Amino acid sequence: MSLDSLKSAIPDFAKDLKLNLGSVIGNSDLPQQQLWGTVLSCAIAARSPRVLRELETEAKANLSPEAYTAAKSAAAIMAMNNVFYRTRHLLSDPEYGTLRAGLRMNVIGNPGVEKIDFELWSLAVSAINGCGQCLDSHEQVLRKAGVDRETIQEAFKIASVIQAVAVTLDAEAALAAE
């Protein structure tokens, strides 16, 4: 299972995705831990078993055990937070924004890796899950920590390509099963 195997599975009609997948991972300026943590957390968030299987092995090989666990933790906690905060934001009653969340989120304070890496992964997952409030929050933390816009954009480029590949391959699998 590998990136090359995943790229070869992408149908010809989605050639741009194949090229973009190779580019956002193969030509990324992100440090290895940021890159592969973003890839793994996004592969989980994309909810495609095939995409996750294909990318997880390389991610695991390129991450320390702590970073591997932290990337999975980012996907897990943001799966909860993105639904909660997106819903609160979308409700027309602003009073929900004043209520205590009452949800455990300890991993955000102590993710086991550099805070910037975890924030970047959380931002990328939030892009896939479509939570504007979480995107703004994580982007602000990253910018305050000195992370440039190009780095932040690199993370959500990876998220967008992985999500598109997951949608495309899952659709093709569903159509082939008919």
C-alpha positions in Angstrom: 0.0 0.0 0.0 1.5 3.3 -1.0 1.1 6.8 -2.5 2.0 5.3 -5.9 -0.7 2.6 -5.6 -3.2 5.3 -4.7 -2.2 7.5 -7.6 -2.5 4.5 -10.0 -6.1 3.9 -8.8 -7.3 7.3 -9.8 -9.3 7.2 -13.0 -8.2 9.1 -16.1 -11.1 11.5 -15.8 -9.6 12.7 -12.6 -6.0 13.1 -13.9 -5.7 16.5 -12.2 -6.2 14.8 -8.8 -3.5 12.3 -9.6 -1.1 15.1 -10.5 -2.1 17.2 -7.5 -1.8 14.3 -5.1 1.8 13.7 -6.2 2.5 17.4 -6.1 1.1 18.3 -2.7 2.8 15.3 -1.0 5.9 14.9 -3.2 6.8 18.5 -3.6 5.7 19.9 -0.3 7.9 22.4 1.6 6.5 21.2 4.9 8.8 19.4 7.3 8.2 15.6 7.2 6.4 15.6 10.5 4.0 18.4 9.5 3.5 16.9 6.0 2.8 13.3 7.1 0.8 14.3 10.1 -1.4 16.4 7.8 -1.7 13.5 5.3 -2.6 11.0 8.0 -5.1 13.2 9.8 -6.8 14.2 6.5 -6.9 10.5 5.3 -8.8 9.7 8.5 -11.1 12.7 8.1 -11.8 11.9 4.5 -13.5 8.6 5.7 -12.3 6.5 2.8 -11.0 3.1 3.9 -9.0 2.8 0.7 -7.3 6.2 0.9 -6.5 5.6 4.6 -5.0 2.2 3.9 -2.9 3.5 1.1 -1.5 6.5 2.9 -1.3 5.2 6.5 1.8 2.9 5.9 3.9 5.8 4.5 2.6 8.2 7.1 3.6 5.7 9.9 7.0 5.2 8.3 7.6 9.0 8.2 6.3 9.9 11.7 7.5 9.2 15.2 5.2 7.0 17.3 4.2 10.2 19.2 3.4 12.1 16.0 1.5 9.2 14.5 -0.7 9.1 17.6 -1.1 12.9 17.7 -2.2 13.0 14.0 -4.8 10.4 14.7 -5.8 12.3 17.8 -6.2 15.5 15.8 -8.6 13.7 13.4 -10.5 12.3 16.3 -10.9 15.5 18.4 -11.7 17.6 15.4 -14.4 15.1 14.3 -16.2 16.0 17.5 -15.3 19.7 17.6 -16.1 20.4 14.0 -19.6 19.1 14.4 -20.1 20.9 17.8 -18.7 24.3 16.8 -20.1 24.3 13.3 -23.6 23.6 14.7 -23.3 26.2 17.3 -22.2 28.7 14.7 -24.9 27.8 12.2 -27.8 28.0 14.7 -29.5 31.4 14.5 -29.8 31.7 18.3 -26.5 33.3 19.6 -27.2 32.1 23.1 -25.7 28.7 22.3 -22.4 30.5 21.9 -22.5 31.5 25.5 -23.1 28.0 26.9 -20.3 26.0 28.3 -19.3 23.2 25.9 -18.7 20.6 28.6 -16.7 18.4 26.3 -13.3 17.0 27.1 -10.6 18.3 24.7 -7.5 17.7 26.8 -5.5 16.5 23.8 -5.5 20.0 22.3 -3.6 21.3 25.4 -1.2 18.3 25.5 -1.0 16.6 22.1 2.4 14.9 22.5 4.0 16.9 19.7 4.8 20.5 18.9 1.6 22.6 19.3 2.1 24.1 15.9 2.1 20.7 14.2 -1.1 19.7 16.0 -2.8 23.0 15.2 -1.9 22.6 11.5 -3.4 19.1 11.4 -6.5 20.3 13.2 -6.9 23.1 10.7 -6.6 20.7 7.8 -9.2 18.3 9.3 -11.4 21.3 9.9 -11.2 22.2 6.2 -12.4 18.7 5.3 -15.2 18.9 7.9 -16.2 22.4 6.9 -16.1 24.2 10.3 -15.5 27.9 9.7 -15.2 28.7 13.4 -12.6 26.0 13.9 -10.7 27.0 10.8 -10.6 30.6 12.1 -9.5 29.5 15.5 -6.7 27.3 14.4 -5.5 29.7 11.7 -5.3 32.5 14.4 -3.3 30.3 16.7 -0.9 29.4 13.9 -0.5 33.0 12.7 0.2 34.2 16.3 2.9 31.5 16.5 4.6 32.9 13.4 3.4 30.4 10.9 3.1 32.0 7.4 0.1 31.9 5.2 1.8 29.7 2.6 2.4 27.0 5.2 -1.2 27.2 6.3 -2.4 27.0 2.7 -0.2 24.0 2.1 -2.1 22.1 4.8 -5.5 22.9 3.4 -4.3 22.1 -0.1 -3.3 18.7 1.1 -6.8 18.4 2.8 -8.6 19.4 -0.4 -6.7 16.9 -2.6 -7.0 14.0 -0.2 -10.7 14.7 0.2 -11.2 14.8 -3.6 -9.3 11.6 -4.1 -11.4 9.9 -1.4 -14.7 11.1 -3.0 -13.6 10.0 -6.4 -12.3 6.5 -5.5 -15.3 5.8 -3.2 -17.7 6.8 -6.0 -15.9 4.6 -8.5 -16.0 1.7 -6.0 -19.7 2.2 -5.4 -20.4 2.3 -9.2 -18.3 -0.8 -9.8 -20.3 -2.7 -7.2 -23.6 -2.2 -9.0 
